[in-house]
Amino acid sequence: MAAILCESIGKLLQGSCEALGTILTLPCKACGCATEQLTKLCKSPFSLFLFVATGLNLPPVIFTFMLLGSDQSSSEDCTSGLHWLHLDGILCLINILAALYICLRITHESPDNSSNGAPFILASVNEKGSASYGTSPTNKKATLVDQVMSKTMETDTRAKSIGRVKDILCYDPIVAIYILVAIFFMIWWSMGISRGLAASDCADGLGHFLNVALMCGGSFIWLGGMIFACNLCCLVR
C-alpha cells in the first residue's frame, strides 16, 4: 500500500515538474522560432519588399490607434476623414501580414523536402541477422510555421524559385483573397485624397495624419510594386 502511494506521489510530482518546465521554456522556444524565421526572411531575396511594405504601412496603423478616441463630430468632413483613416489602418495591417505571408511562402522549405533530403536508411542487425530500417535521425519536427504553410497550399516547387512564385500568386487561396483586398486598398487610397484636403482644419492633427497616410499608401503602391517586380526579375535571371 505504501509503495503504491509513493509511486502515485512520484508520478504526480514528475508530471507537475514536466508541465512547469514546459511552461517556463515556452517563451524561449517562441523567441527561438521567431529568430529563426526572421533570419530566413533577412536572407530572402524578397526581404527588401517586406521591409518596405512594413515601413510604409506601419504609420497609418499607428495613426489609427492614436485617434481611436478622437472626437471629430464637429464636422462631417472630419468624421468622414476619421472613418477613412480607421479603415485605411486596417487595410495597411493586412498589407503587412500579406507581405510577411508571401515572403515566408516563397522562401519556405518543407522539412520533408530539404535540399539535402536524400533518403536515409538506418539498418541495425539483431541477433538473428534481420535488419530494421528507420528514418534519418536528423529529421526535425515540423514547426508552427511549417504546419501553417503545409495547410494553405501544397506545392512541390523549389523554394525561392520563379515556379514557387507562380504557384503562390496564381493558386494560393490566401493570396487570391489578398489580391482583391489590394485592389480595394488602391480604390480606398484614391478616395482618401479628397478627404485629406477636406480635413485640413480638423482637431487632433487629423489632417496631418491623413496626408502622411496618403503619402505612405501611394509610396507603397508604386515603390512596393516596383521592388517586388525587381525581385521577380532577379529570380528569373
Residue pairs with C-beta under 8 A, 6 or more apart in sequence:
33 143
33 144
33 145
36 143
37 104
37 145
40 104
40 107
41 47
41 50
41 100
41 103
41 104
41 107
43 107
44 50
44 103
44 106
44 107
44 160
45 160
45 231
45 234
45 235
46 102
46 103
46 106
46 107
46 228
46 231
47 103
48 227
48 231
49 99
49 103
49 224
49 227
49 228
49 231
50 99
50 100
50 103
52 220
52 223
52 224
52 227
53 95
53 96
53 99
53 220
53 224
54 96
54 99
54 100
56 216
56 217
56 219
56 220
56 223
56 224
57 92
57 93
57 95
57 96
57 216
57 220
58 92
58 96
59 212
59 213
59 216
60 85
60 88
60 89
60 92
60 212
60 213
60 216
60 217
61 89
61 92
61 93
61 96
63 85
63 89
63 209
63 212
63 213
64 85
64 86
64 88
64 89
64 90
65 89
66 209
67 82
67 85
67 86
67 204
67 206
67 209
68 86
70 82
70 203
70 204
70 206
71 203
72 78
72 79
72 81
72 82
72 202
72 203
72 204
72 206
73 79
74 203
75 202
77 195
77 198
77 199
77 202
78 199
78 202
78 203
78 206
80 195
80 198
80 199
81 195
81 196
81 198
81 199
81 202
81 206
81 207
81 210
82 199
82 202
82 206
84 188
84 191
84 192
84 195
84 210
85 206
85 209
85 210
85 213
87 188
88 188
88 189
88 192
88 213
88 217
89 213
91 181
91 184
91 185
91 188
92 213
92 216
92 217
94 178
94 181
94 185
95 182
95 185
95 220
98 174
98 175
98 178
98 181
98 182
99 224
101 174
101 175
102 168
102 175
104 145
104 149
105 149
105 152
105 153
105 164
105 168
105 172
105 175
106 159
106 160
106 164
106 165
106 168
107 159
107 160
108 145
108 146
108 149
108 159
109 115
109 159
110 146
110 149
110 150
111 139
111 140
111 141
111 142
111 146
112 139
113 156
120 135
120 136
120 138
121 133
121 134
122 133
122 134
122 135
122 136
122 137
123 131
123 132
123 133
124 131
124 132
125 131
126 132
142 150
152 172
152 173
152 174
153 167
153 168
153 171
153 172
153 173
153 174
155 164
155 167
155 168
155 171
157 163
157 164
157 166
157 167
158 164
160 235
161 235
162 232
162 235
162 236
165 232
165 235
168 175
169 175
185 217
186 221
189 214
189 217
189 218
189 221
192 210
192 213
192 214
192 217
193 214
195 210
196 207
196 210
196 211
196 213
196 214
199 206
199 207
199 210
200 207
201 207
